[in-house]
Amino acid sequence: MSEIERSVARCIAQSLGLTEGDVGAAGFELTNAATFSSFALLEMVVRLEETFSISVPDKDLTLERFASVASISQYVRERQGALGS
């Protein structure tokens, strides 16, 4: 797992009240977590923004982008790249 993926897993775990191991497990999807809610999603987005110094526009809040550690990590990389442009 890359450093970005570990940090994303940490943000997700803290927001959903899970362990990083649970979140990093193969096949984990946010929407399948019993503690997933719109409030938890917003808390996670704030954590991601603070951790990675990015901004997440409302239009980007889709289930495809925020489904798993892998998809969120890819999104974070894209946002970081956009900041450098």
Backbone bond lengths (Angstrom), bond angles and torsions (degrees), N, CA, C in turn:
res aa  C-N    CA-C-N  psi(-1)  N-CA   C-N-CA  omega(-1)  CA-C   N-CA-C  phi
1 M - - - 1.450 - - 1.537 107.96 -
2 S 1.325 116.63 133.66 1.458 120.94 179.73 1.530 110.76 -74.51
3 E 1.319 115.91 168.55 1.466 120.53 178.30 1.530 110.61 -62.06
4 I 1.325 116.97 -39.74 1.471 119.87 177.51 1.521 109.89 -62.20
5 E 1.324 117.22 -45.53 1.462 120.62 -179.83 1.528 111.49 -62.78
6 R 1.323 117.33 -40.05 1.473 120.04 177.24 1.529 110.90 -63.29
7 S 1.323 116.89 -42.09 1.468 120.48 179.41 1.521 111.17 -67.91
8 V 1.322 117.19 -38.97 1.467 121.00 176.45 1.523 109.77 -63.40
9 A 1.325 116.79 -45.70 1.471 120.63 178.93 1.523 110.62 -59.26
10 R 1.325 116.98 -39.61 1.465 121.41 178.24 1.532 110.64 -63.25
11 C 1.325 116.98 -44.76 1.472 121.20 179.10 1.529 110.91 -61.73
12 I 1.321 116.08 -44.05 1.468 120.45 179.51 1.523 110.04 -63.82
13 A 1.336 116.31 -48.97 1.471 120.99 -177.66 1.523 111.03 -58.12
14 Q 1.318 116.99 -45.54 1.463 120.31 -179.24 1.526 111.03 -64.65
15 S 1.313 117.50 -37.80 1.462 121.17 -178.16 1.517 112.87 -73.96
16 L 1.331 116.76 -31.52 1.466 120.74 -178.23 1.524 113.49 -99.71
17 G 1.330 117.10 -2.73 1.455 119.93 -179.31 1.520 112.72 69.51
18 L 1.328 116.34 34.52 1.461 122.30 -180.00 1.517 109.30 -115.78
19 T 1.330 116.18 175.52 1.462 119.81 174.83 1.524 108.82 -89.99
20 E 1.314 115.76 157.09 1.462 119.98 177.11 1.523 110.45 -62.46
21 G 1.320 117.05 -32.14 1.461 121.17 177.22 1.517 111.84 -63.48
22 D 1.331 116.62 -41.59 1.469 120.53 177.62 1.522 110.60 -61.75
23 V 1.312 115.55 -45.97 1.459 121.79 -175.83 1.524 111.34 -70.03
24 G 1.323 117.15 -34.78 1.458 121.21 -178.27 1.515 114.08 -83.02
25 A 1.322 117.44 -4.01 1.466 120.94 -177.89 1.525 110.65 -66.59
26 A 1.312 115.05 146.47 1.465 120.27 177.78 1.526 109.46 -59.28
27 G 1.299 115.78 136.06 1.458 120.62 178.02 1.517 115.24 86.36
28 F 1.346 118.43 -2.74 1.459 120.40 -179.92 1.529 110.08 -67.37
29 E 1.321 115.52 131.35 1.459 121.50 173.55 1.516 108.69 -131.16
30 L 1.320 115.79 136.74 1.463 121.71 -177.09 1.522 112.37 -52.59
31 T 1.311 116.60 -48.11 1.466 120.17 -173.61 1.526 112.95 -66.82
32 N 1.331 117.72 -15.66 1.466 120.81 177.46 1.526 112.59 -89.37
33 A 1.322 116.88 -9.29 1.469 120.55 179.54 1.523 109.24 -73.20
34 A 1.316 116.25 134.15 1.471 121.17 -178.83 1.528 111.88 -61.09
35 T 1.318 117.26 -27.53 1.472 120.98 -177.19 1.522 113.01 -93.37
36 F 1.342 117.43 4.66 1.467 120.47 179.75 1.521 110.24 -69.24
37 S 1.335 115.34 133.93 1.466 121.92 175.95 1.518 107.99 -155.74
38 S 1.315 116.53 170.07 1.463 119.16 177.77 1.526 110.08 -64.07
39 F 1.326 117.32 -34.60 1.465 120.79 177.15 1.523 110.74 -64.23
40 A 1.330 116.61 -44.70 1.473 120.71 179.04 1.522 110.47 -63.48
41 L 1.330 117.30 -37.27 1.457 120.54 178.07 1.523 110.61 -63.58
42 L 1.320 117.19 -45.21 1.463 120.42 178.83 1.524 111.48 -63.60
43 E 1.330 116.62 -40.69 1.464 120.28 177.34 1.525 110.31 -61.79
44 M 1.334 116.55 -41.39 1.449 121.02 179.68 1.530 110.77 -64.80
45 V 1.322 117.42 -41.68 1.468 120.87 179.56 1.523 110.23 -61.89
46 V 1.316 117.30 -42.54 1.472 120.60 177.88 1.524 109.82 -61.24
47 R 1.326 117.30 -44.19 1.470 120.82 178.30 1.529 111.14 -61.16
48 L 1.325 116.73 -43.01 1.465 120.77 179.15 1.525 110.74 -63.23
49 E 1.330 116.20 -44.18 1.462 120.07 179.62 1.531 111.19 -60.83
50 E 1.318 116.02 -42.75 1.471 119.95 -179.77 1.527 111.91 -71.02
51 T 1.314 116.70 -41.95 1.464 121.48 -177.28 1.526 112.30 -66.77
52 F 1.328 115.93 -41.89 1.464 120.27 -173.33 1.531 113.79 -106.58
53 S 1.314 117.13 3.93 1.470 121.87 -178.91 1.528 111.65 52.32
54 I 1.332 114.59 49.40 1.463 120.87 178.01 1.522 108.39 -122.32
55 S 1.303 115.40 169.64 1.456 122.15 173.95 1.523 107.40 -120.73
56 V 1.328 116.78 133.12 1.454 121.32 -179.90 1.533 108.06 -110.83
57 P 1.335 117.30 104.59 1.463 119.68 178.63 1.533 110.77 -67.67
58 D 1.315 115.96 150.17 1.464 120.95 -179.56 1.529 112.19 -53.77
59 K 1.322 116.91 -37.16 1.473 120.55 -177.32 1.530 111.98 -63.96
60 D 1.320 117.16 -19.92 1.465 121.06 -179.53 1.531 113.26 -86.62
61 L 1.314 117.85 -7.11 1.465 120.97 -177.82 1.530 110.28 -79.69
62 T 1.327 114.96 82.04 1.458 120.89 178.68 1.524 109.20 -120.80
63 L 1.320 115.54 155.70 1.465 119.49 179.58 1.526 111.59 -65.97
64 E 1.325 117.28 -28.33 1.461 119.60 178.48 1.529 110.50 -66.31
65 R 1.331 116.84 -42.74 1.465 120.72 -178.37 1.528 112.04 -74.41
66 F 1.310 116.88 -32.52 1.461 121.21 -173.63 1.535 111.64 -115.27
67 A 1.319 115.72 45.17 1.458 120.97 -177.96 1.521 113.47 -92.29
68 S 1.332 116.56 -34.84 1.465 120.12 -171.70 1.524 109.87 -152.76
69 V 1.320 115.62 173.40 1.465 120.41 176.17 1.526 109.63 -58.79
70 A 1.324 117.33 -43.45 1.464 121.18 -177.75 1.525 111.46 -63.25
71 S 1.332 117.47 -46.66 1.468 119.51 -177.39 1.528 111.46 -69.22
72 I 1.316 117.79 -36.63 1.459 121.10 178.42 1.532 109.67 -69.65
73 S 1.317 117.32 -40.35 1.468 121.13 178.46 1.523 110.37 -61.73
74 Q 1.317 116.86 -41.95 1.464 120.92 177.47 1.531 109.83 -62.52
75 Y 1.321 116.83 -42.93 1.466 120.94 178.79 1.538 110.45 -61.81
76 V 1.325 116.78 -44.50 1.469 120.78 179.22 1.527 109.75 -59.38
77 R 1.329 117.43 -44.53 1.470 120.72 178.05 1.531 110.73 -59.23
78 E 1.332 116.61 -43.29 1.464 121.18 178.68 1.530 111.10 -61.88
79 R 1.330 116.80 -44.10 1.470 120.38 -179.25 1.520 110.44 -66.31
80 Q 1.315 116.96 -40.64 1.464 119.85 178.21 1.522 110.52 -64.12
81 G 1.316 116.96 -38.00 1.456 121.42 177.10 1.522 111.41 -65.87
82 A 1.324 116.22 -37.61 1.466 120.77 179.65 1.529 110.48 -66.21
83 L 1.317 116.60 -32.04 1.465 120.04 179.18 1.521 111.11 -69.67
84 G 1.319 115.96 -30.25 1.449 120.15 -178.87 1.525 113.53 -81.28
85 S 1.320 116.36 -11.53 1.477 120.92 -177.82 1.508 112.12 -78.60
